[in-house]
Amino acid sequence: MSDVIFREAVRADLPTVLDLLADDLLGRTRDVGQVDARYEKAFADIAADPRNQFVVAESDGEVLGCMQLTYIPGLSRHGAERQLIESVRVRSDQRGRGLGRQMMVWAIDQARARGCALVQLTTDKSRHAAHRFYLDLGFVASHEGMKLPL
């Protein structure tokens, strides 16, 4: 897909982004495609934070994918900054065409340009295809992630 542009999401993208987040079996259990006050606040908080970017992949005026990039300063690795990639989604009718790879390469290039020492992400244990995808990109399953729902 050569005509894809990457840009920061704007408020008008929010309904489409929520549809993307809810567009799979796991996503439907966590997200709904309807904008409410909590989504509005979260979007505004991300947009206002210089260490966060919510990015959309667009072609011919249509949003086809999204991801959130967060830059985390740290003392480990000699004070290195790292990039965290979350909420990676490609519209279901666009999957398997290379857009996900394009998105990830673009995100990794952003991390390099910023001087990050590491790119990290988490992926649900049930997303076996995503695991293969990330491994193929060079990611290594080096850590066991844990979460505590509150």
C-alpha positions as CSV (number, residue, x, y, z in Angstrom):
1,M,0.0,0.0,0.0
2,S,2.0,3.0,-1.2
3,D,-0.6,5.7,-0.9
4,V,-0.9,5.5,2.9
5,I,-0.1,8.5,5.0
6,F,0.4,8.5,8.8
7,R,-0.9,11.4,10.8
8,E,-2.0,12.3,14.3
9,A,-5.6,11.5,14.9
10,V,-8.0,14.4,15.3
11,R,-11.3,14.4,17.3
12,A,-13.2,13.7,14.1
13,D,-11.4,10.4,13.8
14,L,-12.6,9.2,17.2
15,P,-15.7,7.2,16.0
16,T,-13.7,5.4,13.4
17,V,-10.9,4.7,15.8
18,L,-13.4,3.2,18.3
19,D,-14.8,1.0,15.5
20,L,-11.3,-0.2,14.7
21,L,-10.6,-1.0,18.4
22,A,-13.8,-3.0,18.6
23,D,-13.4,-4.8,15.3
24,D,-12.3,-8.2,16.5
25,L,-13.4,-10.9,19.0
26,L,-11.2,-9.6,21.8
27,G,-11.8,-5.9,21.1
28,R,-15.6,-6.4,21.2
29,T,-15.2,-7.5,24.8
30,R,-13.3,-4.4,25.8
31,D,-14.5,-1.5,23.6
32,V,-17.6,-0.2,22.0
33,G,-17.8,1.8,18.9
34,Q,-19.7,4.6,20.4
35,V,-18.2,7.8,21.6
36,D,-18.9,8.7,25.3
37,A,-17.4,11.0,27.9
38,R,-14.7,8.6,28.9
39,Y,-13.4,8.1,25.4
40,E,-13.6,11.9,24.8
41,K,-11.5,12.5,28.0
42,A,-9.0,9.8,27.1
43,F,-8.6,11.2,23.6
44,A,-8.1,14.8,24.9
45,D,-5.6,13.6,27.4
46,I,-3.6,11.7,24.8
47,A,-3.7,14.7,22.4
48,A,-2.5,17.1,25.2
49,D,0.4,14.9,26.3
50,P,3.6,15.5,24.3
51,R,4.8,12.0,25.1
52,N,1.8,10.4,23.4
53,Q,0.6,10.2,19.9
54,F,-2.5,8.5,18.6
55,V,-1.7,7.9,14.9
56,V,-4.0,6.9,12.1
57,A,-3.1,5.3,8.8
58,E,-5.1,6.9,6.0
59,S,-5.6,6.3,2.3
60,D,-7.8,8.3,0.0
61,G,-9.3,10.1,3.0
62,E,-10.2,6.8,4.7
63,V,-8.8,5.7,8.1
64,L,-7.6,2.1,7.6
65,G,-5.6,1.6,10.8
66,C,-4.5,3.1,14.1
67,M,-2.0,2.9,16.9
68,Q,-0.9,4.7,20.0
69,L,2.7,5.6,20.5
70,T,3.9,6.5,24.0
71,Y,7.5,7.7,24.8
72,I,8.7,6.6,28.2
73,P,11.7,8.2,29.9
74,G,13.7,5.9,32.1
75,L,16.8,5.5,34.2
76,S,17.5,2.0,33.0
77,R,19.6,1.4,29.9
78,H,21.6,4.4,30.8
79,G,18.7,6.9,30.9
80,A,17.2,5.7,27.6
81,E,13.8,6.6,26.3
82,R,11.7,3.8,25.0
83,Q,8.7,3.8,22.7
84,L,5.6,1.8,23.7
85,I,3.2,0.8,20.9
86,E,-0.4,0.0,21.9
87,S,-3.8,-0.2,20.2
88,V,-2.5,-1.4,16.9
89,R,-5.5,-2.1,14.6
90,V,-6.0,-2.5,10.9
91,R,-9.5,-2.4,9.5
92,S,-10.7,-6.0,8.9
93,D,-11.2,-5.6,5.1
94,Q,-7.6,-4.3,4.9
95,R,-5.8,-7.1,6.8
96,G,-3.2,-9.2,5.0
97,R,-2.3,-6.5,2.5
98,G,0.8,-5.2,4.3
99,L,-0.6,-2.2,6.1
100,G,0.2,-3.5,9.5
101,R,3.8,-3.9,8.5
102,Q,3.9,-0.4,7.1
103,M,2.4,1.0,10.3
104,M,5.0,-0.8,12.5
105,V,7.9,0.1,10.3
106,W,6.8,3.8,10.4
107,A,6.4,3.6,14.2
108,I,9.9,2.1,14.6
109,D,11.4,4.7,12.3
110,Q,9.8,7.4,14.6
111,A,11.4,5.8,17.6
112,R,14.8,5.7,15.9
113,A,14.5,9.4,14.8
114,R,13.6,10.3,18.4
115,G,16.7,8.5,19.7
116,C,14.8,5.7,21.6
117,A,16.9,2.8,22.7
118,L,14.0,0.3,22.6
119,V,10.6,-0.3,21.1
120,Q,8.2,-2.4,23.2
121,L,4.7,-3.6,23.0
122,T,2.3,-6.0,24.6
123,T,-0.1,-8.3,22.8
124,D,-2.8,-10.5,24.3
125,K,-1.9,-14.1,24.6
126,S,-4.9,-15.1,22.5
127,R,-3.6,-13.1,19.5
128,H,-1.5,-15.9,18.0
129,A,-1.4,-14.3,14.5
130,A,-0.2,-11.0,16.0
131,H,2.6,-12.8,17.9
132,R,3.8,-14.3,14.6
133,F,3.5,-10.9,13.0
134,Y,5.6,-9.1,15.7
135,L,8.2,-11.9,15.7
136,D,8.5,-11.6,11.9
137,L,9.2,-7.9,12.4
138,G,12.1,-8.7,14.7
139,F,10.5,-8.3,18.1
140,V,11.6,-10.8,20.7
141,A,9.2,-12.3,23.4
142,S,11.8,-11.5,26.1
143,H,9.5,-10.7,29.0
144,E,6.3,-12.1,30.6
145,G,3.8,-9.2,30.9
146,M,1.4,-8.9,33.7
147,K,-1.7,-6.8,34.3
148,L,-3.9,-6.1,37.3
149,P,-7.4,-4.9,36.3
150,L,-8.7,-2.2,38.6
